[in-house]
Amino acid sequence: MGLLVHPDIRSLSPYVPGKPVEELQRELGLTRVIKLASNENPLGPSPKAMAALSGAQTALHRYPDGGGTQLRQAIADRWKVAGDQVILGNGSDEILGLLARTFLTPGDEAIMADHTFVIYKMEVTAVHGKPVVVPLVDWTHDLESMARAITPRTKLLFLCNPNNPTGTMVSAEAVERLMARVPEDVIVVFDEAYFEYVRNPRFPDAMAYVKQGRSAIVLRTFSKIYGLAGLRIGYGVSTSEIIGYLNRIRPPFNVNSLAQKSSLAALGDDEHVAKSRATNAAGMEQLEQGLRALGVTPIPSETNFLYFDAKRDGRSVFDALLREGIIVRHIEGTMIRVTIGLADENAAFLQAFKKVLDGARQPIVREL
């Protein structure tokens, strides 16, 4: 007898995480494996965040602060909003799920790009909403087409900026034109996981729309530049009304005490953020130049990763790099995403990628 699974859930594919370093070492007997697949900060967490963890273990038998009071207020102070305009999540992914469950009923529509963070489609489909998928143009969100896709059934519009996996961003001018056309009852979700890495002065100030009282929410994370991916914590900033509704279904104690303490310390370590940004900028230049020297042109990125066309089967490239001890991300077709690492890690990737390309160019000799 088959399981009685809703057709919407049956249609989904499980999210496939990056391959763990330990598993690859065990499988292939490698002594060194470099993971450049999950857009993590190669410098690791802030020293202040690590220090904050040192004494926190003594209270692990206690539930965490269910409201995340100190951290929420620190975030509110940082962005000059009220404390009740901030929500914490077990990663910003959890907040995406809360948005879908709170504001979508079966058949409601949510607009998103066709080549963006896969969790949007998963969460919308899981509550039996309808994902409305709009193709990218030049690897970038087509905001004009997204605005035209709005119907009376539209409740959410997801804008990943900068976009994952392409690394591209939409400008303040383009976002302003979009917001002028979005009805008041449609919530625009600005997913800005890579906000701290952006260098382009034309990047939009999404927080301004929240402060204007617009139906918008800005999502940020401590998993990327803050280096706390293993503790799973993100946050959202929106109107008090929207946050209030999300809190009605937010699980109690959803953010653990270690994540709260370390994030509070990390938020105040601007020196570590600046160092991480500088390391990323140097690594970005190193990888861009190295890839171009190999005949590959990466898509211009405002993140901590590069997306490029390997010009051959991407899965084969991924597998070949694994055998060289390099973990990257094969997205689809010929496309590969590689995280910016430390200088020696970037160099190792380029060396391995060159070896893979050279091997692919070798003629096949068959015995007669």
Contacts in CASP RR format, 6 or more apart in sequence:
PFRMAT RR
TARGET T0000
AUTHOR 0000-0000-0000
METHOD contacts of the structure
MODEL  1
MGLLVHPDIRSLSPYVPGKPVEELQRELGLTRVIKLASNENPLGPSPKAM
AALSGAQTALHRYPDGGGTQLRQAIADRWKVAGDQVILGNGSDEILGLLA
RTFLTPGDEAIMADHTFVIYKMEVTAVHGKPVVVPLVDWTHDLESMARAI
TPRTKLLFLCNPNNPTGTMVSAEAVERLMARVPEDVIVVFDEAYFEYVRN
PRFPDAMAYVKQGRSAIVLRTFSKIYGLAGLRIGYGVSTSEIIGYLNRIR
PPFNVNSLAQKSSLAALGDDEHVAKSRATNAAGMEQLEQGLRALGVTPIP
SETNFLYFDAKRDGRSVFDALLREGIIVRHIEGTMIRVTIGLADENAAFL
QAFKKVLDGARQPIVREL
6 128 0 8 1.000
8 125 0 8 1.000
8 126 0 8 1.000
8 128 0 8 1.000
8 129 0 8 1.000
9 125 0 8 1.000
9 126 0 8 1.000
11 125 0 8 1.000
12 122 0 8 1.000
12 125 0 8 1.000
12 126 0 8 1.000
15 118 0 8 1.000
15 119 0 8 1.000
15 122 0 8 1.000
17 38 0 8 1.000
18 35 0 8 1.000
18 37 0 8 1.000
18 38 0 8 1.000
18 327 0 8 1.000
18 329 0 8 1.000
19 37 0 8 1.000
19 322 0 8 1.000
19 327 0 8 1.000
21 33 0 8 1.000
21 35 0 8 1.000
21 327 0 8 1.000
24 30 0 8 1.000
24 33 0 8 1.000
24 322 0 8 1.000
24 325 0 8 1.000
24 327 0 8 1.000
25 31 0 8 1.000
25 33 0 8 1.000
28 322 0 8 1.000
28 323 0 8 1.000
28 325 0 8 1.000
30 325 0 8 1.000
32 325 0 8 1.000
33 325 0 8 1.000
33 326 0 8 1.000
33 327 0 8 1.000
34 325 0 8 1.000
34 326 0 8 1.000
34 327 0 8 1.000
34 345 0 8 1.000
34 348 0 8 1.000
34 349 0 8 1.000
35 327 0 8 1.000
35 339 0 8 1.000
36 326 0 8 1.000
36 327 0 8 1.000
36 328 0 8 1.000
36 338 0 8 1.000
36 339 0 8 1.000
36 340 0 8 1.000
36 341 0 8 1.000
36 345 0 8 1.000
36 349 0 8 1.000
37 327 0 8 1.000
37 328 0 8 1.000
37 329 0 8 1.000
37 337 0 8 1.000
37 338 0 8 1.000
37 339 0 8 1.000
38 229 0 8 1.000
38 329 0 8 1.000
38 339 0 8 1.000
39 164 0 8 1.000
39 194 0 8 1.000
39 224 0 8 1.000
39 303 0 8 1.000
39 304 0 8 1.000
39 305 0 8 1.000
39 339 0 8 1.000
40 223 0 8 1.000
40 224 0 8 1.000
40 227 0 8 1.000
40 229 0 8 1.000
40 339 0 8 1.000
41 224 0 8 1.000
41 225 0 8 1.000
41 226 0 8 1.000
41 227 0 8 1.000
41 229 0 8 1.000
41 276 0 8 1.000
41 304 0 8 1.000
42 279 0 8 1.000
42 339 0 8 1.000
42 340 0 8 1.000
42 341 0 8 1.000
42 342 0 8 1.000
42 345 0 8 1.000
43 227 0 8 1.000
43 272 0 8 1.000
43 275 0 8 1.000
43 276 0 8 1.000
43 279 0 8 1.000
43 342 0 8 1.000
44 227 0 8 1.000
45 226 0 8 1.000
45 227 0 8 1.000
45 228 0 8 1.000
45 262 0 8 1.000
45 266 0 8 1.000
46 226 0 8 1.000
46 227 0 8 1.000
46 265 0 8 1.000
46 266 0 8 1.000
46 269 0 8 1.000
46 272 0 8 1.000
46 273 0 8 1.000
47 269 0 8 1.000
47 272 0 8 1.000
48 265 0 8 1.000
48 266 0 8 1.000
48 268 0 8 1.000
48 269 0 8 1.000
48 272 0 8 1.000
49 226 0 8 1.000
49 227 0 8 1.000
49 228 0 8 1.000
49 262 0 8 1.000
49 263 0 8 1.000
49 265 0 8 1.000
49 266 0 8 1.000
49 269 0 8 1.000
50 262 0 8 1.000
51 265 0 8 1.000
52 261 0 8 1.000
52 262 0 8 1.000
52 264 0 8 1.000
52 265 0 8 1.000
53 258 0 8 1.000
53 261 0 8 1.000
53 262 0 8 1.000
56 257 0 8 1.000
56 258 0 8 1.000
56 261 0 8 1.000
56 262 0 8 1.000
57 258 0 8 1.000
59 257 0 8 1.000
60 257 0 8 1.000
60 258 0 8 1.000
62 257 0 8 1.000
63 253 0 8 1.000
63 257 0 8 1.000
64 253 0 8 1.000
64 255 0 8 1.000
64 256 0 8 1.000
64 257 0 8 1.000
64 260 0 8 1.000
65 257 0 8 1.000
65 260 0 8 1.000
66 252 0 8 1.000
66 253 0 8 1.000
66 254 0 8 1.000
66 255 0 8 1.000
67 88 0 8 1.000
68 88 0 8 1.000
68 255 0 8 1.000
68 260 0 8 1.000
70 260 0 8 1.000
70 264 0 8 1.000
71 88 0 8 1.000
71 235 0 8 1.000
71 255 0 8 1.000
71 260 0 8 1.000
71 263 0 8 1.000
71 264 0 8 1.000
71 267 0 8 1.000
72 83 0 8 1.000
72 86 0 8 1.000
72 87 0 8 1.000
72 88 0 8 1.000
72 235 0 8 1.000
73 83 0 8 1.000
73 86 0 8 1.000
74 264 0 8 1.000
74 267 0 8 1.000
74 268 0 8 1.000
75 83 0 8 1.000
75 86 0 8 1.000
75 235 0 8 1.000
75 237 0 8 1.000
75 267 0 8 1.000
76 82 0 8 1.000
76 83 0 8 1.000
76 85 0 8 1.000
76 86 0 8 1.000
76 237 0 8 1.000
78 267 0 8 1.000
79 207 0 8 1.000
79 237 0 8 1.000
80 211 0 8 1.000
81 207 0 8 1.000
81 210 0 8 1.000
81 211 0 8 1.000
81 237 0 8 1.000
82 240 0 8 1.000
84 240 0 8 1.000
84 243 0 8 1.000
84 244 0 8 1.000
85 210 0 8 1.000
85 237 0 8 1.000
85 238 0 8 1.000
85 239 0 8 1.000
85 240 0 8 1.000
85 243 0 8 1.000
86 235 0 8 1.000
86 236 0 8 1.000
86 237 0 8 1.000
86 243 0 8 1.000
87 95 0 8 1.000
87 98 0 8 1.000
87 235 0 8 1.000
87 236 0 8 1.000
87 238 0 8 1.000
87 243 0 8 1.000
87 246 0 8 1.000
87 247 0 8 1.000
87 250 0 8 1.000
88 233 0 8 1.000
88 234 0 8 1.000
88 235 0 8 1.000
88 236 0 8 1.000
88 254 0 8 1.000
88 255 0 8 1.000
88 260 0 8 1.000
89 95 0 8 1.000
89 233 0 8 1.000
89 234 0 8 1.000
89 235 0 8 1.000
89 236 0 8 1.000
89 250 0 8 1.000
89 254 0 8 1.000
89 255 0 8 1.000
90 232 0 8 1.000
90 233 0 8 1.000
90 234 0 8 1.000
90 254 0 8 1.000
90 255 0 8 1.000
91 221 0 8 1.000
91 222 0 8 1.000
91 223 0 8 1.000
91 232 0 8 1.000
91 233 0 8 1.000
91 234 0 8 1.000
92 191 0 8 1.000
92 193 0 8 1.000
92 219 0 8 1.000
92 220 0 8 1.000
92 221 0 8 1.000
92 223 0 8 1.000
92 234 0 8 1.000
92 235 0 8 1.000
92 236 0 8 1.000
93 119 0 8 1.000
94 234 0 8 1.000
94 254 0 8 1.000
95 217 0 8 1.000
95 219 0 8 1.000
95 234 0 8 1.000
95 235 0 8 1.000
95 236 0 8 1.000
95 246 0 8 1.000
96 119 0 8 1.000
96 120 0 8 1.000
96 123 0 8 1.000
96 189 0 8 1.000
96 191 0 8 1.000
96 219 0 8 1.000
97 119 0 8 1.000
97 123 0 8 1.000
97 126 0 8 1.000
98 246 0 8 1.000
98 249 0 8 1.000
98 250 0 8 1.000
99 123 0 8 1.000
99 156 0 8 1.000
99 187 0 8 1.000
99 189 0 8 1.000
99 217 0 8 1.000
99 246 0 8 1.000
100 110 0 8 1.000
100 123 0 8 1.000
100 124 0 8 1.000
100 126 0 8 1.000
100 127 0 8 1.000
100 129 0 8 1.000
100 156 0 8 1.000
101 127 0 8 1.000
101 249 0 8 1.000
102 245 0 8 1.000
102 246 0 8 1.000
102 248 0 8 1.000
102 249 0 8 1.000
103 155 0 8 1.000
103 156 0 8 1.000
103 187 0 8 1.000
103 245 0 8 1.000
104 110 0 8 1.000
104 124 0 8 1.000
104 127 0 8 1.000
104 128 0 8 1.000
104 129 0 8 1.000
104 155 0 8 1.000
104 156 0 8 1.000
105 127 0 8 1.000
105 129 0 8 1.000
106 127 0 8 1.000
106 128 0 8 1.000
106 129 0 8 1.000
107 128 0 8 1.000
107 129 0 8 1.000
107 130 0 8 1.000
107 153 0 8 1.000
108 129 0 8 1.000
108 130 0 8 1.000
108 153 0 8 1.000
108 154 0 8 1.000
108 155 0 8 1.000
109 129 0 8 1.000
109 130 0 8 1.000
109 131 0 8 1.000
109 132 0 8 1.000
109 151 0 8 1.000
109 153 0 8 1.000
109 154 0 8 1.000
109 155 0 8 1.000
110 120 0 8 1.000
110 124 0 8 1.000
110 129 0 8 1.000
110 130 0 8 1.000
110 131 0 8 1.000
110 132 0 8 1.000
110 154 0 8 1.000
110 155 0 8 1.000
110 156 0 8 1.000
110 157 0 8 1.000
110 158 0 8 1.000
111 132 0 8 1.000
111 134 0 8 1.000
111 146 0 8 1.000
111 149 0 8 1.000
111 150 0 8 1.000
111 154 0 8 1.000
111 156 0 8 1.000
111 157 0 8 1.000
111 158 0 8 1.000
112 120 0 8 1.000
112 121 0 8 1.000
112 124 0 8 1.000
112 131 0 8 1.000
112 132 0 8 1.000
112 133 0 8 1.000
112 134 0 8 1.000
112 157 0 8 1.000
112 158 0 8 1.000
113 133 0 8 1.000
113 134 0 8 1.000
113 135 0 8 1.000
113 136 0 8 1.000
113 141 0 8 1.000
113 142 0 8 1.000
113 146 0 8 1.000
113 158 0 8 1.000
113 160 0 8 1.000
113 163 0 8 1.000
114 133 0 8 1.000
114 134 0 8 1.000
114 135 0 8 1.000
114 136 0 8 1.000
115 135 0 8 1.000
115 136 0 8 1.000
115 139 0 8 1.000
115 163 0 8 1.000
115 165 0 8 1.000
115 166 0 8 1.000
116 136 0 8 1.000
116 141 0 8 1.000
116 158 0 8 1.000
116 160 0 8 1.000
116 163 0 8 1.000
116 164 0 8 1.000
116 165 0 8 1.000
117 158 0 8 1.000
117 160 0 8 1.000
117 163 0 8 1.000
117 164 0 8 1.000
117 191 0 8 1.000
120 131 0 8 1.000
120 158 0 8 1.000
120 160 0 8 1.000
121 131 0 8 1.000
121 133 0 8 1.000
124 130 0 8 1.000
124 131 0 8 1.000
124 156 0 8 1.000
125 131 0 8 1.000
130 153 0 8 1.000
132 149 0 8 1.000
132 154 0 8 1.000
134 141 0 8 1.000
134 142 0 8 1.000
134 145 0 8 1.000
134 146 0 8 1.000
134 149 0 8 1.000
135 142 0 8 1.000
135 145 0 8 1.000
136 142 0 8 1.000
136 163 0 8 1.000
136 166 0 8 1.000
137 145 0 8 1.000
138 168 0 8 1.000
139 163 0 8 1.000
139 166 0 8 1.000
139 167 0 8 1.000
139 168 0 8 1.000
139 299 0 8 1.000
139 307 0 8 1.000
140 163 0 8 1.000
140 166 0 8 1.000
140 168 0 8 1.000
140 169 0 8 1.000
140 170 0 8 1.000
141 159 0 8 1.000
141 160 0 8 1.000
141 161 0 8 1.000
141 163 0 8 1.000
141 168 0 8 1.000
141 170 0 8 1.000
143 159 0 8 1.000
143 170 0 8 1.000
143 174 0 8 1.000
143 175 0 8 1.000
143 177 0 8 1.000
143 178 0 8 1.000
144 177 0 8 1.000
144 178 0 8 1.000
146 157 0 8 1.000
146 159 0 8 1.000
146 178 0 8 1.000
147 177 0 8 1.000
147 178 0 8 1.000
147 181 0 8 1.000
147 182 0 8 1.000
150 157 0 8 1.000
150 181 0 8 1.000
150 182 0 8 1.000
150 183 0 8 1.000
150 186 0 8 1.000
154 183 0 8 1.000
154 186 0 8 1.000
155 185 0 8 1.000
155 186 0 8 1.000
155 187 0 8 1.000
156 186 0 8 1.000
156 187 0 8 1.000
156 189 0 8 1.000
157 182 0 8 1.000
157 186 0 8 1.000
157 187 0 8 1.000
157 188 0 8 1.000
157 189 0 8 1.000
158 189 0 8 1.000
158 191 0 8 1.000
159 170 0 8 1.000
159 175 0 8 1.000
159 178 0 8 1.000
159 188 0 8 1.000
159 189 0 8 1.000
159 190 0 8 1.000
159 191 0 8 1.000
160 191 0 8 1.000
160 193 0 8 1.000
161 169 0 8 1.000
161 170 0 8 1.000
161 175 0 8 1.000
161 190 0 8 1.000
161 191 0 8 1.000
161 192 0 8 1.000
161 203 0 8 1.000
161 204 0 8 1.000
161 206 0 8 1.000
162 168 0 8 1.000
162 169 0 8 1.000
162 192 0 8 1.000
162 194 0 8 1.000
162 197 0 8 1.000
162 198 0 8 1.000
162 301 0 8 1.000
162 302 0 8 1.000
162 303 0 8 1.000
163 169 0 8 1.000
164 193 0 8 1.000
164 194 0 8 1.000
164 303 0 8 1.000
164 305 0 8 1.000
165 305 0 8 1.000
165 307 0 8 1.000
165 329 0 8 1.000
165 331 0 8 1.000
165 335 0 8 1.000
165 337 0 8 1.000
166 299 0 8 1.000
166 301 0 8 1.000
166 307 0 8 1.000
167 194 0 8 1.000
167 299 0 8 1.000
167 300 0 8 1.000
167 301 0 8 1.000
167 302 0 8 1.000
167 303 0 8 1.000
167 305 0 8 1.000
167 306 0 8 1.000
167 307 0 8 1.000
168 299 0 8 1.000
168 300 0 8 1.000
168 301 0 8 1.000
168 302 0 8 1.000
169 198 0 8 1.000
169 200 0 8 1.000
169 203 0 8 1.000
169 302 0 8 1.000
170 204 0 8 1.000
171 200 0 8 1.000
171 202 0 8 1.000
171 203 0 8 1.000
171 204 0 8 1.000
172 202 0 8 1.000
172 203 0 8 1.000
172 204 0 8 1.000
172 205 0 8 1.000
173 202 0 8 1.000
175 204 0 8 1.000
175 206 0 8 1.000
176 204 0 8 1.000
178 188 0 8 1.000
179 188 0 8 1.000
179 209 0 8 1.000
179 214 0 8 1.000
179 216 0 8 1.000
182 188 0 8 1.000
182 215 0 8 1.000
184 214 0 8 1.000
184 215 0 8 1.000
185 215 0 8 1.000
186 215 0 8 1.000
187 215 0 8 1.000
187 216 0 8 1.000
187 217 0 8 1.000
187 242 0 8 1.000
188 209 0 8 1.000
188 214 0 8 1.000
188 215 0 8 1.000
188 216 0 8 1.000
188 217 0 8 1.000
189 216 0 8 1.000
189 217 0 8 1.000
189 219 0 8 1.000
190 206 0 8 1.000
190 209 0 8 1.000
190 216 0 8 1.000
190 217 0 8 1.000
190 218 0 8 1.000
190 219 0 8 1.000
191 219 0 8 1.000
192 206 0 8 1.000
192 218 0 8 1.000
192 219 0 8 1.000
192 220 0 8 1.000
193 219 0 8 1.000
193 220 0 8 1.000
193 221 0 8 1.000
193 223 0 8 1.000
193 224 0 8 1.000
194 224 0 8 1.000
194 225 0 8 1.000
194 302 0 8 1.000
194 303 0 8 1.000
194 304 0 8 1.000
195 220 0 8 1.000
196 224 0 8 1.000
196 225 0 8 1.000
196 226 0 8 1.000
196 273 0 8 1.000
196 276 0 8 1.000
196 277 0 8 1.000
197 224 0 8 1.000
197 225 0 8 1.000
197 277 0 8 1.000
197 280 0 8 1.000
197 302 0 8 1.000
197 303 0 8 1.000
197 304 0 8 1.000
198 302 0 8 1.000
198 303 0 8 1.000
199 281 0 8 1.000
199 302 0 8 1.000
200 302 0 8 1.000
203 302 0 8 1.000
206 216 0 8 1.000
206 218 0 8 1.000
207 218 0 8 1.000
207 237 0 8 1.000
209 216 0 8 1.000
210 216 0 8 1.000
210 217 0 8 1.000
210 218 0 8 1.000
210 237 0 8 1.000
210 238 0 8 1.000
210 239 0 8 1.000
213 239 0 8 1.000
214 239 0 8 1.000
215 239 0 8 1.000
215 242 0 8 1.000
216 238 0 8 1.000
216 239 0 8 1.000
217 236 0 8 1.000
217 237 0 8 1.000
217 238 0 8 1.000
217 242 0 8 1.000
218 236 0 8 1.000
218 237 0 8 1.000
218 238 0 8 1.000
219 234 0 8 1.000
219 235 0 8 1.000
219 236 0 8 1.000
220 234 0 8 1.000
220 235 0 8 1.000
220 236 0 8 1.000
220 237 0 8 1.000
221 233 0 8 1.000
221 234 0 8 1.000
221 235 0 8 1.000
222 228 0 8 1.000
222 231 0 8 1.000
222 233 0 8 1.000
222 234 0 8 1.000
222 235 0 8 1.000
222 259 0 8 1.000
222 262 0 8 1.000
222 263 0 8 1.000
222 266 0 8 1.000
222 267 0 8 1.000
223 229 0 8 1.000
223 230 0 8 1.000
223 232 0 8 1.000
223 233 0 8 1.000
223 234 0 8 1.000
224 304 0 8 1.000
225 273 0 8 1.000
225 276 0 8 1.000
225 277 0 8 1.000
225 280 0 8 1.000
225 304 0 8 1.000
226 263 0 8 1.000
226 266 0 8 1.000
226 267 0 8 1.000
226 272 0 8 1.000
226 273 0 8 1.000
227 266 0 8 1.000
227 276 0 8 1.000
228 259 0 8 1.000
228 262 0 8 1.000
228 263 0 8 1.000
228 266 0 8 1.000
231 256 0 8 1.000
231 258 0 8 1.000
231 259 0 8 1.000
231 262 0 8 1.000
231 263 0 8 1.000
232 259 0 8 1.000
233 255 0 8 1.000
233 259 0 8 1.000
233 260 0 8 1.000
233 263 0 8 1.000
234 255 0 8 1.000
234 263 0 8 1.000
236 243 0 8 1.000
238 246 0 8 1.000
266 272 0 8 1.000
279 341 0 8 1.000
279 342 0 8 1.000
280 304 0 8 1.000
280 340 0 8 1.000
282 343 0 8 1.000
283 340 0 8 1.000
283 341 0 8 1.000
283 343 0 8 1.000
283 346 0 8 1.000
284 301 0 8 1.000
284 304 0 8 1.000
284 306 0 8 1.000
284 340 0 8 1.000
286 343 0 8 1.000
286 346 0 8 1.000
286 347 0 8 1.000
287 298 0 8 1.000
287 306 0 8 1.000
287 338 0 8 1.000
287 340 0 8 1.000
287 346 0 8 1.000
287 349 0 8 1.000
287 350 0 8 1.000
288 298 0 8 1.000
288 306 0 8 1.000
290 350 0 8 1.000
291 297 0 8 1.000
291 298 0 8 1.000
291 306 0 8 1.000
291 308 0 8 1.000
291 350 0 8 1.000
291 353 0 8 1.000
292 298 0 8 1.000
294 350 0 8 1.000
294 353 0 8 1.000
294 354 0 8 1.000
294 357 0 8 1.000
296 308 0 8 1.000
296 309 0 8 1.000
296 310 0 8 1.000
296 311 0 8 1.000
297 308 0 8 1.000
297 309 0 8 1.000
298 306 0 8 1.000
298 307 0 8 1.000
298 308 0 8 1.000
299 306 0 8 1.000
299 307 0 8 1.000
299 308 0 8 1.000
301 307 0 8 1.000
304 339 0 8 1.000
304 340 0 8 1.000
305 337 0 8 1.000
305 338 0 8 1.000
305 339 0 8 1.000
305 340 0 8 1.000
306 337 0 8 1.000
306 338 0 8 1.000
306 340 0 8 1.000
307 331 0 8 1.000
307 335 0 8 1.000
307 336 0 8 1.000
307 337 0 8 1.000
308 335 0 8 1.000
308 336 0 8 1.000
308 338 0 8 1.000
309 334 0 8 1.000
309 335 0 8 1.000
309 336 0 8 1.000
310 317 0 8 1.000
310 334 0 8 1.000
310 335 0 8 1.000
310 336 0 8 1.000
311 334 0 8 1.000
312 334 0 8 1.000
312 360 0 8 1.000
313 333 0 8 1.000
313 334 0 8 1.000
314 330 0 8 1.000
314 333 0 8 1.000
314 334 0 8 1.000
314 335 0 8 1.000
314 336 0 8 1.000
315 330 0 8 1.000
315 333 0 8 1.000
316 360 0 8 1.000
317 330 0 8 1.000
317 336 0 8 1.000
317 353 0 8 1.000
317 356 0 8 1.000
318 328 0 8 1.000
318 329 0 8 1.000
318 330 0 8 1.000
318 336 0 8 1.000
320 356 0 8 1.000
321 327 0 8 1.000
321 328 0 8 1.000
321 349 0 8 1.000
321 352 0 8 1.000
321 353 0 8 1.000
321 356 0 8 1.000
324 352 0 8 1.000
324 355 0 8 1.000
324 356 0 8 1.000
325 352 0 8 1.000
326 348 0 8 1.000
326 349 0 8 1.000
326 352 0 8 1.000
326 353 0 8 1.000
328 336 0 8 1.000
328 337 0 8 1.000
328 338 0 8 1.000
328 339 0 8 1.000
328 349 0 8 1.000
329 336 0 8 1.000
329 337 0 8 1.000
329 338 0 8 1.000
329 339 0 8 1.000
330 336 0 8 1.000
331 337 0 8 1.000
338 349 0 8 1.000
340 346 0 8 1.000
END
